[in-house]
Amino acid sequence: MSTIIASSVLANGLRTEFADTYSAIQNRQADSRLSMVMDLNVSATNRQHEFAYFEAAPHMEFWQRGTAIPTDAMDSVQFTVPVYTWARRVPWHKEDRKDDQTQSLFDVARMAGQSAALLPERFFFDLITGSTDTLPAIPNAPDGAAMFATQDGNSTDRFGVSSGNLLSGSGLASASAILTDYYNALEQFLLFQDGKGQPLLSSETVDAGVIICHAAADLEAFEEAFLQKRQGVVYGSNTAASTPSNIVQDASRNVTLWASSRLATGDFYIFLKEAPKKPTFLLDREGVQEFTSLEGDNNSDHTRSTGEEYIQWERRAGAGIALPYGCIKINN
């Protein structure tokens, strides 16, 4: 078991001006933009939950006089999302706490519990990248395919359009390449079909704006593409330069950039701000619980017999993918 390495803070005469080097960091919270791409309000009551929904309702069609009224059926979808248990314990020997010259061992150890606030964000990035850095397993979307795919689980074009919600990108070498992929994504959203041959998303939904998640290492490229005004070219000493322009800003497109060190350079992800359903969700079973074992404070048999104190936290939660028609991955 790993315990706190306390030797550096046990010497007599230590000065404490820098005792708060890490505790001075503000409480670690998930990015505020997370709530726009992840539903954080889905409660759980069991170790796993079954979800279901009806697919698109039929649309009206011509009813020829003298014939039976046209009929059509609706299909349904069912999927399962598990709840996992999350925990962390930070142990130390009681004498280390007593001899700690900075008097901060317990307070700094307690900061580990703040990381529970980052679990939803960690879940989200696992879901969109397909990695298992945090989650034990990545579920498929309800249609049987990965979150980003060209075809659904039935090997048909996802959302009724070639390439589905996984588009091949043009790279990040220029602002023009990034903007080309951005507009390709907007057009793809507008081409999505509801399974009954009708548009899945309204133009108002697409025009309401997007969040673009990209690697922190690509910050300059994305800010140049979406935020920088570019000066027009001068073709002669007597010709004035055209007014600085940016096609996204000129069109009053609503774009929010989200640079994250959790993403590798290259690929990026586009999320509709007002999608009818957010593409990911947190399944919350039990909130964070904190337990401590300190000498003389109802400590455990383990602490009495070993002298080892600890602080620990537990939480029960899971995460899943909803039908991801509100997001597109640009695959570079």
Summary of the structure (lengths in Angstrom):
residues: 332
radius of gyration: 26.4
end to end distance: 41.8
largest distance: 99.8
contacts: 915
relative contact order: 0.20
helix: 26%
strand: 27%
